[in-house]
């Protein structure tokens, strides 16, 4: 545990912590973006399929 505090106190350790936090933020943002894209794509496909099925039923 003392090694962690020593590393965090050093400049090199602080830079490593900052880089790690930035990578975590980028990863979370990327996951959220992909999830939003997939949800939107799924909704679009569902709407298109329902439209096609309904138009097929009326003909």
N, C-alpha and C positions, 0 to 999 in steps of 0.2 A: 504494500500500500504506500509505503514511503517513497518507493521508486516512482510511482505514479505522480505524486505531488512534486517530486524533484523534476520530473520531466515536464510537467505542466508549468512549473515556475520558470524553466529555462525558455529562452526565445525560440529555440528549435522546437521544443515541445509545444509551445503555444501555436506556432505555425502549423504543426501537424494536427493539432486539435481543430484549428480553423479550417484547414483543408478537409478534414474528416466531416465536420459539420456541413460545409458547403457541398460535399459529395452526397451526404444524406439528403440535404434539401433538393438537390438536382434529381436524385433517385426518386424521392417522393413525388416531385413535380412530374417526372416522366411517367410514373405509374398512374398518377391521376389523369394525365393527358391521354394515355392509352386507354384507360377505362372509359373516359368520356367519349373518345372516338369510337370504341367498340359499342357502347350503348347507343350512340347516335346511328351507327351503321345498322345495328340490329333493329332499331325502330323504323328506319327507312326501308329495310328489306321486308319487315312485317307489313308495313303499309302497302308496299308495292304488290306483295303476294295477295293480300286481302282485296285490293283493287282488281287484280287479275282474276281472282276467283269469282268476285261479284259480277264482273263483266262477262265471264264465261257462263254464269248461271242465267243471266238475262238474255243471252243469245240462244 
